[in-house]
Amino acid sequence: MGKRFETEILHGVTKKNRIITSKVTPIYQTSAFSFKDLDELEGFYHGNGRYLYSRVSNPNTDELGDAVAVLEGAPAGVATSSGLSAILAGVLAVVKSGDHIIAADDLYGGSFHMLKEELNELGIETTFVPFSDLLKVESEIKENTKLLYTESITNPLLRVENLNEVVKLAQKHLLFTLVDNTFATPYHCQPYLLGIDLVVHSATKYIGGHSDVTVGVVVGRADLIDRARSKVVNLGTNVSPFEAWLTCRGLKTLALRMKAQSYNAKKLAENLNENPSVEKVYYPLDVADNGYGAMVTIELSKKVDINQFFRSLGWVKIAPTLAGVETTVSHPLTTSHRSLPKEACEALGITQEVVRISVGIEHEEDIILQFEQAIEKSLL
Ligand SMILES: *Cc1c(COP(=O)(O)O)cnc(C)c1O
């Protein structure tokens, strides 16, 4: 007997087991995978390479974790729902209630709040210290200190961390290390190869590169990534197959994008350095000859009307993110650092006049012209 209509809708077509060799991995937009019998199901638990349930693992999310791990020179990686959930999984892989973390005092705002508010409530205490002073970091190490946590290039003032020294300090005191490598990307810096245990990314930024996903990745030592993966599975912070797929697509052009964006950033930094209406240019030109990332931060002179400057930037838009292929600007004092007291911002050097520029892939001369014109049009 044929199936009735309601059944036919679901089971009318028998799936054929064709051998399909698509050039790119298709999107496995499925919450679960099916099995023909209990032996096959049992095989999953013995590592037969099959998939069970997409919160646990999925071909697209696996591909992203693996791809970033390869680029960082690390043995394993896991993709997550956001940069913050990657940081959470990385941190919880090595600390538990009662443990102590020492973190850089200029961490990304969201990471700072996770540690200070959420993890503190769960009994994980963090001391925030300027990592430019590693003697001070060392003096804060306590009996229950487990983790040193910093960023390879900081936001928004682009301080380059001395990761070799951080690794030495951690080895001396048997501490774990976690580095947020979002701004540098593995194109410019590979913290795992310098001895860092866990490397995290907001793949929302350069790894994805097109401002169309919110994704994170944590890579590092295989045993620690196993633990991080358990956190992702148990806390439900997995990334969707579609977003992982989009991120993998973006990742293919990471080298091309970083090459172009860093080149443009260096040219823009050099130009703004010569502009009398720019007080300071934060771009670590002296650290790496080929440029260090695609972010440039400037402090405008007080002779520039800052709001008029933003209005005069034409196609360069204000956006509270970074790392897309389009050049964008942000105003750290009123966005990323809004929740910090004004005095604390001043102490860090984040004043009303500070503008963070995420340099894109447009022609470098057009980018430079936009900034030159905007400064000229907003002189008081
Ligand atoms: C954006 C960002 C994060 C947070 O990432 P989300 O994807 O927004 O969760 C963490 N660290 C750095 C350095 C960032 O720029």
Ligand as a Chemical Component Dictionary entry (heavy atoms), coordinates in Angstrom:
data_LIG
# 
_chem_comp.id                   LIG 
_chem_comp.type                 NON-POLYMER 
_chem_comp.pdbx_formal_charge   0 
_chem_comp.three_letter_code    LIG 
# 
loop_
_chem_comp_atom.comp_id 
_chem_comp_atom.atom_id 
_chem_comp_atom.alt_atom_id 
_chem_comp_atom.type_symbol 
_chem_comp_atom.charge 
_chem_comp_atom.model_Cartn_x 
_chem_comp_atom.model_Cartn_y 
_chem_comp_atom.model_Cartn_z 
_chem_comp_atom.pdbx_ordinal 
LIG C1 C1 C 0 35.069 41.564 19.488 1  
LIG C2 C2 C 0 36.087 41.029 20.395 2  
LIG C3 C3 C 0 35.764 40.043 21.347 3  
LIG C4 C4 C 0 34.360 39.525 21.532 4  
LIG O1 O1 O 0 33.950 38.822 20.420 5  
LIG P1 P1 P 0 32.404 38.582 20.029 6  
LIG O2 O2 O 0 32.499 37.816 18.784 7  
LIG O3 O3 O 0 31.773 39.931 19.911 8  
LIG O4 O4 O 0 31.808 37.812 21.170 9  
LIG C5 C5 C 0 36.790 39.554 22.130 10 
LIG N1 N1 N 0 38.057 40.013 22.023 11 
LIG C6 C6 C 0 38.395 40.969 21.133 12 
LIG C7 C7 C 0 39.809 41.442 21.061 13 
LIG C8 C8 C 0 37.428 41.520 20.293 14 
LIG O5 O5 O 0 37.769 42.474 19.413 15 
# 
loop_
_chem_comp_bond.comp_id 
_chem_comp_bond.atom_id_1 
_chem_comp_bond.atom_id_2 
_chem_comp_bond.value_order 
_chem_comp_bond.pdbx_ordinal 
LIG C1 C2 SING 1  
LIG C2 C3 SING 2  
LIG C2 C8 DOUB 3  
LIG C3 C4 SING 4  
LIG C3 C5 DOUB 5  
LIG C4 O1 SING 6  
LIG O1 P1 SING 7  
LIG P1 O2 DOUB 8  
LIG P1 O3 SING 9  
LIG P1 O4 SING 10 
LIG C5 N1 SING 11 
LIG N1 C6 DOUB 12 
LIG C6 C7 SING 13 
LIG C6 C8 SING 14 
LIG C8 O5 SING 15 
# 
